[in-house]
């Protein structure tokens, strides 16, 4: 399995001939849109920064799109979506928005992507259903999603093998401030953790690589 980061909350996961993407970035987003083909696309929040299904419809690939809670199975991949809340990118008069937490089982590993989560706690259903987490993608940017401190607190409580911070790379910022404020959230998150971290341009994983891991923080750069 190879995991690459494409900005914001967008991660591409490839294994064999299959490509899965979390929160593909669409046109009119605060980040550059992605452009590659995917077999499965998961959207946690209906917002241009995360709902670019068309951008991962490319060449011969037209993704099986999942945009909300439920149970799904596609090409041997088992996916569970759990209802939660976000306050990211709200429109006028909105107080909260639907966010979907995804648990994905593939290659004998469990990936959990928290989306644009604002809740400090997971629902009872999610807690009961999500067992051992191998890789946890957690938003850390504040401004409608978890703050660095709350993100670290929740991540540790879920006891994943590996923690991958997301929602720190310019997402949600106006053009004039991109690249100034958001990286500080990554710095704050790593300081909160305080126990070292790794930075990689892509994360290549096999089940055996998880042996001995206990909340290891890996920053997947763009």
C-alpha positions in Angstrom: 0.0 0.0 0.0 1.3 3.4 -0.9 -0.2 6.6 0.6 0.4 10.0 -1.0 -0.8 13.5 0.2 -2.3 15.9 -2.4 -3.1 18.8 -0.1 -5.7 19.5 2.6 -7.4 16.3 3.5 -6.8 14.6 0.1 -4.9 11.3 0.3 -4.5 8.8 -2.5 -4.1 5.2 -1.5 -2.9 2.7 -4.1 -2.6 -1.1 -3.7 -2.1 -3.3 -6.7 -4.2 -2.0 -9.6 -6.7 -0.3 -7.3 -6.7 3.4 -6.3 -8.8 4.9 -3.5 -8.9 8.6 -2.7 -10.1 10.4 0.4 -11.5 13.9 0.0 -10.4 14.8 -3.6 -10.0 18.5 -4.1 -12.3 20.0 -6.7 -12.2 23.1 -8.9 -13.1 26.3 -7.0 -11.4 25.0 -3.9 -8.8 26.9 -1.7 -6.2 24.4 -3.0 -5.2 23.3 -6.5 -7.6 20.7 -7.8 -6.3 17.1 -8.1 -6.2 15.3 -11.5 -5.9 11.5 -11.5 -8.1 8.5 -11.8 -9.5 6.6 -8.9 -11.6 3.5 -8.4 -13.1 4.5 -5.1 -13.7 8.1 -3.9 -14.7 9.0 -0.4 -16.1 12.4 0.4 -16.4 13.4 4.1 -17.8 16.9 3.7 -19.7 18.4 0.8 -17.4 21.3 0.1 -15.2 22.1 -2.9 -12.0 21.4 -0.8 -13.2 17.8 -0.4 -15.8 16.8 -3.0 -13.9 16.6 -6.3 -15.4 13.4 -7.7 -15.1 14.8 -11.3 -11.4 15.5 -10.8 -10.7 11.8 -10.1 -12.8 10.6 -13.0 -10.0 10.3 -15.5 -9.0 8.1 -18.4 -10.7 4.7 -18.0 -11.4 5.2 -14.3 -14.8 6.3 -13.1 -14.9 6.1 -9.3 -17.4 4.4 -7.1 -18.4 7.5 -5.1 -19.3 7.4 -1.4 -20.5 10.6 0.1 -22.1 9.8 3.4 -22.7 7.3 6.3 -23.4 3.7 5.6 -21.8 0.3 4.8 -20.2 -0.3 1.5 -18.1 -3.0 -0.2 -16.3 -2.5 -3.5 -13.6 -4.6 -5.2 -12.7 -6.3 -1.9 -12.6 -3.1 0.1 -15.0 -2.8 3.1 -16.0 0.7 4.0 -18.0 2.0 6.9 -19.1 5.7 7.1 -20.2 7.2 10.4 -22.1 10.4 10.9 -20.4 13.3 12.7 -20.3 17.1 12.5 -18.1 19.7 10.9 -18.0 23.5 11.2 -15.6 24.0 8.3 -16.5 26.2 5.4 -20.0 26.9 6.6 -22.4 29.0 4.5 -24.3 32.0 5.8 -26.7 31.1 8.6 -25.3 27.6 9.0 -24.1 26.4 12.4 -22.8 23.0 11.5 -22.5 20.6 8.5 -22.6 16.9 8.0 -19.2 15.2 8.2 -18.5 11.5 7.5 -15.8 9.5 9.3 -14.6 6.6 7.2 -13.2 3.3 8.3 -11.6 1.4 5.4 -10.4 -2.2 5.6 -8.0 -3.3 2.9 -4.9 -5.5 2.7 -5.6 -6.7 6.3 -5.2 -3.1 7.6 -7.7 -0.6 8.8 -7.5 3.1 7.8 -9.7 5.7 9.5 -10.1 9.1 8.0 -11.8 11.6 10.3 -12.7 14.1 7.6 -13.3 17.7 8.5 -14.3 16.7 12.1 -15.2 19.3 14.6 -16.5 16.9 17.3 -14.1 16.2 20.2 -15.6 12.7 20.6 -16.6 10.0 18.2 -20.2 8.8 18.3 -21.0 5.6 20.3 -21.7 3.8 17.0 -18.3 4.8 15.6 -16.5 3.8 18.8 -18.2 0.5 18.9 -17.6 -0.4 15.3 -14.0 0.8 14.8 -11.7 -1.6 16.5 -8.0 -1.6 16.0 -6.8 1.3 13.8 -3.7 0.9 11.8 -3.6 4.4 10.2 -5.5 7.4 11.5 -5.9 10.6 9.4 -6.8 13.4 11.8 -7.5 17.1 10.9 -5.5 19.6 13.0 -6.0 23.0 11.4 -8.7 24.5 13.7 -11.1 27.0 12.0 -14.0 24.6 11.8 -12.1 21.4 12.4 -10.2 20.1 15.5 -7.5 22.3 17.0 -4.0 20.8 17.2 -4.5 20.1 20.9 -7.9 18.5 20.6 -6.8 16.6 17.5 -3.9 15.1 19.4 -6.1 14.3 22.4 -8.6 12.4 20.3 -5.9 10.7 18.2 -4.2 9.3 21.3 -7.5 8.1 22.7 -8.2 6.0 19.6 -4.8 4.2 20.0 -3.8 3.9 16.3 -0.6 2.4 15.2 0.2 5.4 13.0 -1.2 9.0 13.2 -1.1 11.1 10.0 -2.0 14.8 10.5 -4.0 16.5 7.8 -5.8 19.8 7.1 -2.7 21.9 7.7 -1.4 22.7 4.2 -3.0 26.1 3.2 -6.6 24.6 3.3 -9.3 27.1 4.0 -7.1 30.2 3.8 -7.6 33.1 1.6 -5.2 33.6 -1.3 -3.3 36.4 0.4 -2.6 34.3 3.5 -1.9 30.9 2.1 1.3 29.4 3.4 1.5 31.8 6.4 -0.9 30.6 9.1 -1.8 27.0 8.5 1.6 25.3 8.8 1.8 26.6 12.4 -1.0 24.2 13.2 1.3 21.3 12.2 4.1 22.8 14.3 1.6 23.1 17.2 0.4 19.5 16.7 3.9 18.1 16.7 4.8 20.1 19.8 1.7 18.8 21.5 2.8 15.2 20.7 6.4 15.9 21.8 7.6 12.4 21.1 9.2 12.7 17.7 7.9 12.2 14.2 8.8 11.2 10.7 8.4 13.1 7.5 8.0 11.3 4.2 6.9 12.2 0.7 5.0 9.0 0.5 4.1 6.3 3.0 4.6 2.7 1.9 3.1 0.2 4.3 2.7 -3.5 4.7 1.1 -5.1 7.7 4.4 -6.2 9.1 5.6 -2.6 9.1 3.1 -1.9 11.9 4.7 -4.2 14.4 5.9 -2.2 17.3 4.1 1.0 16.2 2.1 2.8 18.9 0.8 6.2 17.9 3.8 7.0 15.7 3.3 10.3 14.0 4.1 10.4 10.3 3.8 13.6 8.3 3.1 12.9 4.6 4.3 15.9 2.8 3.0 17.0 -0.7 
